Amino acid sequence: MEFLNFWAFLLLIFIPLFFAIRSKTLQINKKVIIKNKFTKKRRFSVFILAYIFLIIALARPVILNSSQKVKVSNLNLVILLDISKGMVCKDIYPNRYEAAVNKLKVLFKHLKYQNVALILVGENPYLLSPLTTDYSSILYLLSHVSKKDLFRGDSNFLEAFKTAKNIAQKPRVFLTISYKAPKFQNTINYIVGSKTCVIDGELFKTSQEGVHFSYSDQDVIQIANEINKISKSKEITIKKQKELFYYPLFIAILLIFIASFSIRIKK
């Protein structure tokens, strides 16, 4: 067993001071009547014991079960997914947005431990998921986005890149998934679309720059391979541990209750 907050035991030096102040308070306050089966010394002994158990709980005792080696990457990847009106076009099946989400699922299967964040880029871009290696959580959040908030107006990539730079430190790379290709440094543009689309008389032209959409998975696999090449990974050891602090915490609360239950306020 180990203690994660070993410094907490330094608080034990305050026990005499704490109970000395408490003792004077009980003597001065004439409205408090003490009726207890314990003697005064026994009551203070119980309070001291409870305080000791509180300190032990604060010190966070744990049992180290085992250790596991995991790989982590130094590269931060920020994905900027277009959710503007142009993404509802059906020039690719079932539409540009749904095709983009399906490509993300393939991409996550081939990435290697990179920290990934996802920004939804509409008129007002917002961060859907901060940097994480739990790709399944990103897909979960994406699947629960309300469709009422999608496909409105144009995509504000300029504002989205400001957000992306703030949340991801270097080394980093940006991946835009859109029917157009914004020009920014360290950016891979993935184009979802095959031709010009017209919605309510408005044109949404597919860009010719960037990696173009394919019904095969090879396009996003190629992007994943490029990202994996520029990232460096290392192994770290994670210790699996079982927390035990709730046992001394429960004992401390029980002791405080036993020592205090007979104190009542005089009417």
Buried (B, 14 or more C-beta within 10 A) or exposed (E): EEBEEEEBBEBEEEBEEEBEEEBEEEEEEEEEEEEBEBEEEEBBBBBBBBBBBBBBBBBBBBEEEEEEEEEBBBBBBBBBBBBBBBBBBEBBEEBBBBBBBBBBEBBBEBBEBBBBBBBBBBEEBEBBBEBEBEBEEBBEEBEEBEEEEBBEEBBBBEBBBEBBBEBBEEBBBBBBBBBBBBEBEEBBBBBBBBEEBEEEEEEBEBBEEBBBBEEEBEBBBEBBEBBBEEBEEEEEEEEEBEEBBEEBBEBBBEBBEBBBEEEEEEE
